[in-house]
Every structure is written in structure tokens, then in C-alpha cells.
Amino acid sequence: MLDIGAGAGHGLGALAWRGHTGRAVGVDPIPGLGVTAGQAEALPFPDGTFDVALLVRVLAHLPDPARALAEAWRVLRPGGQLVLAAQGADHLAGTWRALGRPTSANGPDNALREALQAAGHPAWRLDVRLPVTLTADNAEALVESYGLRLTINPARFPITDRLHLCVYIAVKS
């Protein structure tokens, strides 16, 4: 399994903790411990190396998503699975409205769907939605993580919202 955009390797650690015993490799331009240095657009692995390639919340942030997708496809064995995931359109939509920020009917997952279609890779889509309650402190941390400067009105929180992740799976023939 290859985790493209593995960062500090937390996803790899979670797999090991959950009992994954197969080979798990991570690649990132700023690699953490146990993660290989590399770019998604030029993966440092031979063709057909992996059974699974993951791009979780990564593809939409890359300078050349089409090239990264082609590279992920290249390193898959026949029968291998490409798994892409991004936040969906209603990810924390209620929280963003409470913060006075506009929401859109289009989420970051649109880039995934468009990239897969452009590359000619049919994929299944799975929408994962989980309820969550956010406090004013949670909203403040969220705003900071996006590098935004917004004033949090504590009277609008806590708020019940939902996390929304769109997962696409394509199988290499």
C-alpha cells in the first residue's frame, strides 16, 4: 500500500495499529519519520509496485493533480485499487455558516471526480457523513488551521454539524 501525501505518517501508524501486516509505504515532500521523500507528480517507485495507492485529502492541493493521478496509476499493479478522498460539499457547512463564511454546493471532491473522468478511470463513490458537535474552541481551532482571521461568536456554539468525506475507488485493469 502506498500513501501519497503521507505527511508525518499518522495514517501509516493507524494502519499498523489496526493490524495491517502488509507493506505500507508513505511518500511526501516533507516526510515524517518512516515516510519516503518524494513528490506525488514523480513517484520514486517502479511501475506496478503497489496493490493500493491512497490520495486522501491531497489531490486538490497539488500543482499538477493530473500528473499525480497518472503517477499513482502507474505504480499500481493490475487489479490494484486507487483510493481518492476529499471533503464533500456539506463538510462542516453549518459551522462555516455560523462563522459567516459562504458555503458552496461544490466541495473539494469535485476535483477528484473531474480528474478521474479526465484520466478515463471509472470509479465508485462512497459518501461518509458523521455527526459532530463543535464548540467555540473547536471553531477557533478550525479557523486557525485554515489560516483565517475570523472573530468567533461563542453564542453561536455549540453547533451540531457533520463531517463529509467523499471516497472514490478505481480499479486498474
Summary of the structure (lengths in Angstrom):
residues: 173
radius of gyration: 17.6
end to end distance: 17.3
largest distance: 54.9
contacts: 521
relative contact order: 0.17
helix: 29%
strand: 31%
